[in-house]
Each structure stands twice: as structure tokens, then as C-alpha cells.
Amino acid sequence: MSMGSILRVIGHAAIATASFLIGFSWPSAALTQDWPTRNITVVVPLGAGSATDVMTRVVMDQVGKQLGRTIIVENRPGAGGTIGANMVAKAVPDGYTILAYGALPIAHALYSKIPYDTLRDFLPLIPFGQQPLVVVAAPSKGYKSLGDLIAAGKAKPGALNYSSAGIGSASHFAAERLLASAGVTAQNIAFKGAAEAVTDIVAGRADFSIQPLTTTLALIGDGQLVAFAVSASKRATMMPEVPTTIEAGLPADSVYPFWSGLFLPANTPRDIVNVLHREVTTALQTPTVQAQLAKLGAEPMPMTLDEFAKYFSDDVEANLKLVKAANIPRQ
């Protein structure tokens, strides 16, 4: 075969390959442009009625109206949230499967074996908001302030205990962060949920607990619990008279953020990511949504995609450090 013939064969092969690649990629681009063309599923790896579940339904109902599509919220609890998270991590990255969660950093720090890579398999989309956690105790315990509680812990090292919603819950990690920042140790009385943990603290069997504001507000209001501080960088809108842990005398690392947000499978097309971020941002700015989230005690966390990605990676690192510093056994 002459050199000219060889070049013609190579040229034809190149054209055929280019045509195949164009034909292969073009439908994907078209699908991205037309997205969404069907219903969207949001996986909540927690039980129905949890704070994340309620926030997800409030926000995504509005997003569905904006997009003109039904958004199905599917609860897939189990294994510390890793079952539902893994469903999304392994889903096709086409924008039709979304994760609503806030405890990915906790699971990453607590579990030695998880079926996904926390930092590589998810794309942080947007936070719904942050719910302040509040340090509470029963009046019968006799503590008048967070300072009193810390002083009691230092006077008798290891004598304090606290109730939590279970190993790996926000109430568990928030308490350990507060104790570590104060240089105090205490025993974790772990329950299967927040309701049991709150019942235990009301009865005075535990010295203190750190719980979401919405689960304790009524009990604080009728005098069954005393609020010492909120684990947040600023005072809670629903309870402005209660100081932050920083204002109560502890360092900045005493704050444990309790937040929820949305994640997509990694490699979701950027056009779809941008549409979703825009639509959820719009929903979060809707007065009816803001009013409903305010009732849940959620404080706004407006962030760009890049800001949330950094916030998330920083939180993952902070939880890893906490597990090591507080000697929390990995599961």
C-alpha cells in the first residue's frame, strides 16, 4: 500500500472516530440542556420526622414547584446513615438522585469501613441551614451556668455524665467537642434517639445534654430544663437571651455546627449542578420556606458551590481531629 493510501485510511478512521465521539456525547449534552425531564429522588438516610427529613421536604417541595417536576423524598435509614449515602454515591450522576444529609463528616470520622469515599464520591451542592444545639440540664442538678457545670467536672474528673441520641449523633460529638475544649471528661449515656436522651436529662439522671433547640425549647420554656449556652458562633434567633459557648467562657473550638444540606454524586454535569444550586437558593429565599425553616430553628447558611465544598472538607477534617482528641472508639 502506498503512503498516500495509508494516509487516506488513517484519515477516514479519524473521521469515523470523531463522528462516533460526537454521536456519543451529543445526547448527553442534550439531556443536560433539557434537564429535568422526569421526577427527582432525594434520599434522606434518616427516619421520617428527623430535622433533616423535615427541612428536606420543606425546601424540595418548593424546588419541585419551580422546576415543574415531582421531587420524591425517600427515607433510607440504617448503619449510621451510610446505607442511604451509599445509594447516592453509587447512583448515576445525572441529577436525578440527590442526598440530603449533614452527618457525612461524622460517619467518615466514626466508621473505619464505609462503602464510599466521603470526599471523592460526593459533590457538595448547598446547605439548608444550621440548627443551633443547646447545652441543657435539669434544674434539680443545681447548676446555674455553663461555668458551674465545667467547674463541677474539673472538681471531680470523670464524675460527670451526659445523655446523647446515640454513638455518632450530633449530641454525642457536640458534647465531646465541648468537653475537650473545656479540658473535662464525662461519660456518654447513649440512647437510640433524641427523645430518650431528653427524657433522661429531664429526669435528672444525666448531668447535662446537648440537643437541637427545637427538641428542647418547650421544656426550657416550662422550666423542666435550664439552657446554659448554644453551641454556635452566634446566639439563636429563637432564644436570644442564651449566650453562646464562646460568650460563656469557652474557646471557639467549643462550637459544634449542626447542619444539613444537599449532595450530588461526583461527576454530575456542571450545568445540572448549576441549575440545582440556583433553584435551591431561590427556594431558600422564598418567604414561606424561610418561615417554615425558622420554626425549626434553622439559621441560614448562604454559600456558593466553592464555599460549601470548602466548608464540607473542613468539617470532615474537624471531625477526624475530634475523634482522635476525645479518644472516641471507631466503629
N, C-alpha and C positions, 0 to 999 in steps of 0.2 A: 504494500500500500504506500502511495506517495505521501510526502509530508503534507501536501495540500488536502488530501483525503482525510488524513488523521486529524488535521485541524478542523475540517468540516464536521467530523464525527464528534470531536470534543465540544465544538460549538453547539451542535444540536443537543448533546447531552446536557450542557449547561442551561440551555433554554428550557429543556424539559424539566430539569430540576427546579429552576426558578418558577416555572409555571405551577409545579406541584406545591412548592412552598407558599406561593401566593394563594393558591386554591385552598391550602390547609389553614392558613392564618386568617384569611378574609372572613370566613363565617364567625370566627371568634371575635373579630373586631366588630362585626355587625351585631353579634349578640350583646357585646358590651354597650354599643350605641343604643340599642333598644331596651336595655335592662331597666326595670324588671318586666318580664313577660309572664311571670307566674307567681304563686304565693311564696312568701319568705318564711323560714322557720328560725325562731330564736330559741336556743337551748339554754335553759336555766338549770345548772347542776345541783339545785337545792329543791327542797319541798315547796309545794304551793303555800303561799302566805308568808314566806320569808321576805325580809326587807328588799332583797334584790329582785325577787319574783314580782312584788307589788310595783316597784319602780319600773321594772321592765314592761309590765302590762300598761302602765300609765303612759310611758313615753312612746312605746312602739305602736300603741293604738293610734296615736296622733300621726306617727310616721306613716302608718298604713293609709290613713286618710289622705295624706299629702301625695303619696305615690299612687293612690288608686288601686292598691293591692291588699289582699288579706295577709296579715302577719300572724302566724301561729306561734304561740309561746308554749314550749314543750318542756315539762319538768322531768329531768333525768338525774335524781339524786343518787348518792352512793359513793363509797370509797373516798370520802372527803372531797367530793366534787370532781374527782379525776375521771369518773366514768363519762359524765356529760362533757367535760372538757376534751376528752379524747375523741368523742364523736365529732366535735367541730374540728379538731386538729387534723383528723383523717378525712374530712369532708372535701368534696370537690371545691376548689377555690373560685366559685362563680358568683358569690354574693348572696346566695340563697340559703346559706346556713351560717348563723351568727351565734356567738357565745355571749351570754350576759352573766358577768361574774366579777368578783373583786378579790377573791382569795387565791388566785393563781400564785401569787408570791408566797403565801403561807404553805400551800401544797408543795411548792418547789423546795422550800426550806425543810419541811417536816418529813416528807416521804423520800426514802432512799431510792425507791424504784417507782417511777411513773412512766406510763406508756407513750409519752410525748416529750418533746424538748420545749420547755416553757418559753425560752427566748427566741427560738428559731421557728417554731410551728404556728405561732400566733402573730397577728398584726394588730396592735392596739389601735382601736378606732376612736373612741370618745368616752369620757366618764359621764355617768348620770349625775353624780354629786357625792358629797361626803356626809355621812351621818355621824354627828358627834357621839362619842362614848362618854359616859359619865361615871365617876367614882362614887359609889353609894355604900351606905351601911345602915343598919337598923339603929334607931335612937337608943335602944337598950344597951348597945355596946359602949356608950358613953363618950365616943369620940366627937369632938366639936369641930374639927377641921382636918384637912389632909395632913397638916403638920403633926397633929395629935396621933394620927394613925401611923405615920412614919416613925415618930418618936417611940411609940409602943413597940414597933418592930425592931428598932435598934436596941431598946432596953432589954428585950428578950429575943435574941436571934433565933429564928426558926419557929417561934411560937405562933405567929400569925397564920391564918389560912384564908383562902378566898374561893368563892364559888364561880364556876365558869360553865359555859354551854358546851363544854367538851374539849378534848385534846385537839388543838389546831383551830379552835374557834377564835374569832376576833377578841372575845372576852378573855381567853387564855393568853394570847400573845400580848394584848394590851396590858394586862396585869403584870406579865413578866417584864415588859419594857419599863413600866413604871417602877417596879421593884428594883430592876437593875440600875436605873438612873438614880434611885434613892440610896442604893447600897444596902438594901434589905432583902431578906429571903422570906418566903411564905409557901405554904403547902397548897397545891391546887386541888380543890374538891370538884372533880369533873362530872358533869351531868350529861344527859343526852340532848339537851336543848336549853334554850334561854328560860323557858317557863319554870322548869325545875330549879335552875340556878337562882332565879329571882325569888322563888318561894323559900329557898333555903336561907337567903340573906334576910328576907323579911322576918323569918322566924328567929333570926339572931344566931343561927348555928355557925355561920361563917362570919369572919371579921369584916370583910368587905367584898365587893364585886365591881367589875367594870362592865357596864351593859349599854346597849343603844338607848339613847334618850327616850325614844318612843315607847320602849317596853317598861320604862321606869317612871315616866312623867306623872302619871296618875297617882302612883304610890308615893311619890315625892310630895305631890300636891295635898294628899290627905294625911301626911305625917307618918306614914309607915316606913318611909326611907328618908335619909338625910343625904343631900347631894353635896360633895366636898369640892369637886372640880370636874371640868370637862377635859378629855384627852384630845385637845385640838389646839391649833395655833391662835384661834380667836374664840371669843365667847359665843355660845349657841344662841341663835336668834330666839328660840323658844324658851330660853332660860337665861336671860342676860345678866341676872344677878349672881350667877355662879361663876367663879373665876376659872381660868384655865389652869392646867397643872403647872405651867410656867409662872403664872401670876401667884400661884400658891407656894412658890419657892423651889420648884424642881427645875433641872436644866431642860433645854429644848428637846433633848432626845427622850424625854418622858412621854412625848406625844406619839400616839399610835393612830394613824389615819384609817378610818373605816369607810371604804368607798366601794362603789360598784360601777361597772362600765361595760362597754361592748368590745368584742374582739372578733376578728375575721381569721379564717385560715391564711397562713402565709401564702404569698404569690397570688392573692386576689388581684385582678387587674386594677391599676391605679384609677382608671375612670370610674369604676364601680365604687372604689374606696372613697373617692372624692364626692360622689353623689350621696352616698350614705352619710358621710360626715356632715355634709351640708344639710341634708334633710333632718338628721337627728338634732343638729344645732338649732335649726328652725323650730323643731318640736319643743326643745328645751326652753325656747324663748317665748313660747305660747302662754298667755296668761293662765289658761285653765290648767295646763300641765304644771306651771310654776306653783300654782295654788295647791295642787294635789301633792306635789313633792314637798312643799313647805309643811303640810300636815304630817308628813312622815319625818320631819326634822332634817331633811336633806338640804345641805348647803351647796350652792352652785360651784362647779369646778370648770369654768370655761377654758378649753385648751385647744390648740391646734394639733394636728396629727403628730408633728415632731415633738411638741411639748409633752403630749401624753405618752409617746414612746419613751422619752427620757424619764418621765415620772415613773412609768411602769418598771423600767430596768433598774432605776434607783431603789424602788420599793422591793424588788426581788433581792437586791444586794443587802438592803437593810434587814430583811427578814432572815437571811442567811447568817448575818452577823449576830442577830438576836438569839437565834437557836444556839450558836456557839457560846455567846456570852452568858446566857442563862442556863446552859447545860440541859437544854430540852432534848430528851431522847428522840432520835429519829425513828420513824415507824417503818 
